[in-house]
Structures are given as structure tokens and as C-alpha cells.
């Protein structure tokens, strides 16, 4: 069992059983990294990494048909914050411009 996606699949499976998941024919996957920026030399985490791809592939199993550009568009952003963490949003394309106004 994969340490990253195994627990995620278990949680999503439970939510699916209780009909708490939305399914999107088309989606924007917004990955927002929150980072502490103490100085200019702080490195910002690279979004194009193996862990990110594992998560996206797992989300595709539950929320949208495929992670191809026909079904899923990607948006990466980094914002300063008081702690380091990443949030992944699944947004219907027609709601994306409003999401950007609120979150970026």
C-alpha cells in the first residue's frame, strides 16, 4: 500500500459510499502551495514532482474521468503564509475565474 495515496483512497472510498463526493466531467485542478517566506533564499517547492502526480492520478479515480487535458486543466500557485502546506482544489471550469479572485 502506498503511504501517500493508500490513506487517501480509503477516505475517498468511505465518502463515496455515503454519497459525499462530486464527479466532474471537466475540472480545473488548482494546486496552491502555502509557504513561509523568511527571506529571498527560501526555496519554493517544485510542483512538478512524483508525489503531485500520484495524488492527481488518485483524485482522477474518484472525481473526474481522466487527468488528460481534455478533462482536467492544471493551475499551480504559491502564496505566502505563516506555515508550509499544500491545498488541492477541484473546481468546475465555469467557476475558476471567481476562485482566482478569492484565492490568489
C-alpha positions in Angstrom: 0.0 0.0 0.0 1.3 3.4 -1.0 1.9 5.7 2.1 0.7 8.7 0.2 -2.3 7.5 -1.8 -3.4 4.5 0.3 -4.9 6.5 3.1 -6.4 9.0 0.6 -8.1 6.1 -1.3 -9.5 4.7 1.9 -11.0 8.1 2.9 -12.4 8.7 -0.5 -13.9 5.2 -0.7 -15.7 5.9 2.6 -17.0 9.2 1.3 -18.2 7.6 -1.9 -20.2 5.0 0.0 -22.1 7.8 1.8 -22.6 9.8 -1.5 -20.4 12.7 -0.4 -18.3 13.0 -3.5 -18.9 15.2 -6.5 -18.0 14.0 -10.0 -16.8 16.3 -12.7 -16.8 15.7 -16.5 -14.4 18.6 -16.7 -12.4 20.2 -13.9 -9.6 22.6 -13.1 -7.2 21.2 -10.6 -5.7 24.1 -8.6 -2.7 23.3 -6.5 -1.9 26.0 -4.1 1.3 25.9 -2.1 1.4 28.0 1.0 5.0 28.8 2.0 6.8 30.7 4.7 9.0 33.2 3.1 11.5 34.3 5.6 14.0 35.5 3.1 14.7 35.5 -0.7 16.8 32.3 -0.4 13.9 30.2 0.8 13.3 27.6 -1.9 9.7 27.2 -3.1 8.8 23.6 -3.5 8.7 22.2 -7.1 5.1 21.4 -8.1 6.2 19.0 -10.9 7.1 16.1 -8.7 6.2 12.5 -8.3 4.0 12.9 -5.2 1.9 15.5 -7.0 1.3 13.2 -9.9 0.4 10.3 -7.6 -2.3 12.5 -5.9 -3.7 13.7 -9.2 -3.9 10.2 -10.5 -5.7 9.1 -7.3 -8.1 12.0 -7.5 -8.9 11.1 -11.1 -10.1 7.7 -10.0 -12.8 9.4 -7.8 -13.7 12.8 -9.2 -13.2 13.0 -13.0 -12.8 10.7 -16.0 -9.1 11.3 -16.7 -6.2 13.6 -15.9 -5.7 14.4 -19.6 -6.0 18.0 -20.8 -9.5 17.1 -22.3 -10.9 16.6 -18.8 -8.5 18.3 -16.4 -6.7 21.6 -16.6 -3.9 22.4 -14.1 -3.3 25.6 -12.2 -0.3 26.0 -9.9 0.1 28.9 -7.5 2.2 29.8 -4.5 1.1 32.2 -1.7 3.0 33.4 1.3 1.7 32.1 4.6 2.7 31.5 8.3 3.3 27.8 7.6 4.1 25.4 4.8 1.3 23.3 3.3 -0.4 22.5 0.1 -4.1 22.6 -0.7 -5.6 21.0 -3.8 -8.9 22.3 -5.2 -11.2 20.7 -7.8 -13.1 23.5 -9.5 -15.7 23.4 -12.2 -14.2 25.4 -15.2 -17.1 27.9 -15.2 -16.3 28.8 -11.5 -12.5 29.1 -11.9 -12.3 32.8 -12.6 -14.2 33.5 -9.4 -12.0 31.1 -7.5 -8.9 33.0 -8.7 -10.4 36.3 -7.5 -10.9 34.9 -4.0 -7.8 32.7 -3.5 -5.0 34.4 -5.4 
